[in-house]
Amino acid sequence: MNEKEIQKVADKIAMQFNLTAEVFEGPRSVGVGGDMRTFTPVVNLIGDFPGHEVLATVSNRITSELPVNRVTFQLARRTMPWKRVVI
């Protein structure tokens, strides 16, 4: 599964919780799968703080359903609409 496919599925999962997901291009997270190291993309969730239970649920779903070792959070109260910036 490539980064674009991971982005698409992670965003679908995040949208169910009123969050947006982005996949960082470049940095990888090191994890352990079986007896081997894995190097996978990092998924970042963006949005208003939904509560600890929701963050646990959405991050567990993403790491269970996708080849991802790490989910990070960029959370704050919104003062203006979130915009996805593509560089």
Sine and cosine of phi, psi and omega as CSV:
sin_phi,cos_phi,sin_psi,cos_psi,sin_omega,cos_omega
0.00,0.00,0.81,-0.59,-0.03,-1.00
-1.00,0.03,0.08,-1.00,-0.09,-1.00
-0.89,0.45,-0.57,0.82,0.01,-1.00
-0.92,0.39,-0.64,0.76,0.05,-1.00
-0.92,0.39,-0.66,0.76,0.05,-1.00
-0.88,0.48,-0.68,0.73,0.02,-1.00
-0.84,0.54,-0.73,0.69,-0.06,-1.00
-0.89,0.46,-0.74,0.67,-0.03,-1.00
-0.94,0.34,-0.67,0.74,0.02,-1.00
-0.88,0.47,-0.63,0.77,0.01,-1.00
-0.91,0.41,-0.63,0.78,0.05,-1.00
-0.88,0.47,-0.68,0.73,0.02,-1.00
-0.91,0.42,-0.73,0.68,-0.05,-1.00
-0.90,0.44,-0.60,0.80,-0.02,-1.00
-0.88,0.47,-0.47,0.88,0.04,-1.00
-0.90,0.43,-0.32,0.95,-0.03,-1.00
-0.90,-0.44,0.35,0.94,-0.01,-1.00
0.85,0.52,0.61,0.79,0.06,-1.00
-0.83,-0.55,0.26,-0.97,0.10,-1.00
-0.88,-0.47,0.60,-0.80,0.02,-1.00
-0.90,-0.43,0.58,-0.81,0.13,-0.99
-0.69,-0.72,0.51,-0.86,0.04,-1.00
-0.95,-0.30,0.83,-0.56,0.02,-1.00
-0.94,0.34,0.75,-0.66,0.07,-1.00
-1.00,-0.01,0.79,-0.61,0.01,-1.00
0.94,-0.34,-0.97,0.25,-0.08,-1.00
-0.90,0.43,0.61,-0.79,0.03,-1.00
-0.85,-0.53,0.44,-0.90,0.07,-1.00
-0.96,-0.27,0.66,-0.75,0.02,-1.00
-0.99,-0.11,0.77,-0.64,0.04,-1.00
-0.65,-0.76,-0.09,-1.00,0.03,-1.00
-0.84,-0.55,0.81,-0.58,0.08,-1.00
-0.84,-0.55,0.95,-0.33,-0.10,-0.99
0.94,0.34,-0.85,-0.52,0.02,-1.00
-0.95,-0.31,0.22,0.98,-0.08,-1.00
-0.84,-0.54,0.42,-0.91,0.13,-0.99
-0.97,0.23,0.57,-0.82,0.08,-1.00
-0.84,-0.54,0.57,-0.82,0.03,-1.00
-0.84,-0.54,0.96,-0.26,-0.12,-0.99
-0.82,-0.57,0.32,-0.95,0.05,-1.00
-0.90,0.43,0.34,-0.94,0.06,-1.00
-0.97,-0.23,0.76,-0.66,0.07,-1.00
-0.98,-0.18,0.75,-0.66,0.02,-1.00
-0.92,-0.38,0.79,-0.62,0.05,-1.00
-0.99,-0.14,0.70,-0.71,-0.06,-1.00
-0.83,-0.56,0.69,-0.73,0.09,-1.00
0.44,-0.90,-0.17,-0.98,0.07,-1.00
-0.95,0.32,0.50,-0.87,0.02,-1.00
-0.91,0.42,0.91,-0.41,-0.07,-1.00
-1.00,-0.03,-0.11,0.99,-0.06,-1.00
0.92,-0.39,0.44,-0.90,-0.07,-1.00
-0.91,0.42,-0.61,0.79,-0.01,-1.00
-0.90,0.44,-0.66,0.75,0.00,-1.00
-0.92,0.39,-0.68,0.73,0.02,-1.00
-0.88,0.48,-0.64,0.76,0.03,-1.00
-0.90,0.43,-0.69,0.73,-0.01,-1.00
-0.90,0.44,-0.76,0.65,-0.06,-1.00
-0.93,0.37,-0.65,0.76,0.01,-1.00
-0.93,0.37,-0.60,0.80,0.07,-1.00
-0.90,0.43,-0.66,0.75,0.03,-1.00
-0.89,0.46,-0.70,0.71,-0.03,-1.00
-0.90,0.44,-0.72,0.69,-0.03,-1.00
-0.95,0.31,-0.40,0.92,0.03,-1.00
-0.99,0.13,-0.62,0.79,-0.12,-0.99
-1.00,-0.05,-0.26,0.97,-0.07,-1.00
-0.80,-0.60,0.38,-0.92,0.08,-1.00
-0.98,0.20,0.96,0.29,-0.06,-1.00
-0.72,-0.70,0.72,-0.69,0.04,-1.00
-1.00,-0.08,-0.42,0.91,-0.17,-0.99
-0.63,-0.78,0.68,-0.73,0.10,-0.99
-0.85,-0.53,0.79,-0.61,0.05,-1.00
-0.93,-0.36,0.28,-0.96,-0.06,-1.00
-0.81,-0.58,0.69,-0.72,0.12,-0.99
-0.83,-0.56,1.00,-0.02,-0.16,-0.99
-0.86,-0.51,0.64,-0.77,0.03,-1.00
-0.26,-0.97,0.20,-0.98,0.14,-0.99
-0.97,0.23,0.67,-0.74,-0.02,-1.00
-0.99,0.15,0.75,-0.67,0.14,-0.99
-0.93,-0.36,-0.32,0.95,0.07,-1.00
-0.51,-0.86,0.29,-0.96,-0.05,-1.00
-0.88,0.48,0.58,-0.81,0.07,-1.00
-0.96,0.29,0.62,-0.78,0.06,-1.00
-0.80,-0.60,0.69,-0.73,0.06,-1.00
-1.00,0.06,0.82,-0.58,-0.01,-1.00
-0.97,-0.25,0.82,-0.58,0.04,-1.00
-0.96,-0.28,0.83,-0.55,-0.02,-1.00
-0.96,-0.28,0.00,0.00,0.00,0.00
